[in-house]
Each structure stands twice: as structure tokens, then as C-alpha cells.
Amino acid sequence: MIRDVYITRIVDEGEGNRKFGFGITANDEQSVYLPGNMIAAFELCEDDVGTRNKMSVDEDKQGRSDLVAHTILIEDSALQQAYEWATEEIERLEGILQKHGIEYDD
């Protein structure tokens, strides 16, 4: 299944050493284990903590967490993120105008 996951912890002890991470799903707050091969493949580091990413996840059969991530799905470009931000901002501003009874053209 595909879920939005916020990265909450990244451990990278260097080449040949332990790499792993954790996250939490955005909608139902299930914990997500990020295996070392994924940390290495996507060059994740502490700077990525707090970011939201679409990930392919499945039930964690080893019991480290609720889910285990298999890959990050990179579909959002900077342009897509800017479009989403602008859409949300327009909706917010329209709400303010409506709240105050101000007419505007779409």
C-alpha cells in the first residue's frame, strides 16, 4: 500500500555500519521502519527528519514497527509542490473573504 510518511528518525553510522530509520504515517499514525538499504539508496540523513514522503509500505512481519517501507515514491517535483501550496493558499484566502462577506470573481 502507498502511504504518506513523515520521517522521524534516521541513523547512519557510516559506510559498512548500521543504517535504519523510522517514520509515522500521516493519516493514522502507524509507525514505519525504514531499512538500511532504503536509507542508503535514497541517501537519507538527519536533514530529512520531518519531511513527508509517499512510500510503498507493508505490514512489518519482523515486528520492529507497524509497517516497513520498501521504497520512496518520487512523484512530487518542486513545481508540483508549489502548485499544491498555491492551491491551499487560494482556498485559505477565499475562506477569509467569504467569512467577511467580500465578493470576488473566480
Buried (B, 14 or more C-beta within 10 A) or exposed (E): EEBEBBBBEBBBEEEEEEBBBBBBBBEEEBBBBBBBEBBEEBEBEEEBBEEEBBBBBEEBEEEBBBBBBBBBEEEEEEEEEEEEEEEEEEEEEEEEEEEEEEEEEE
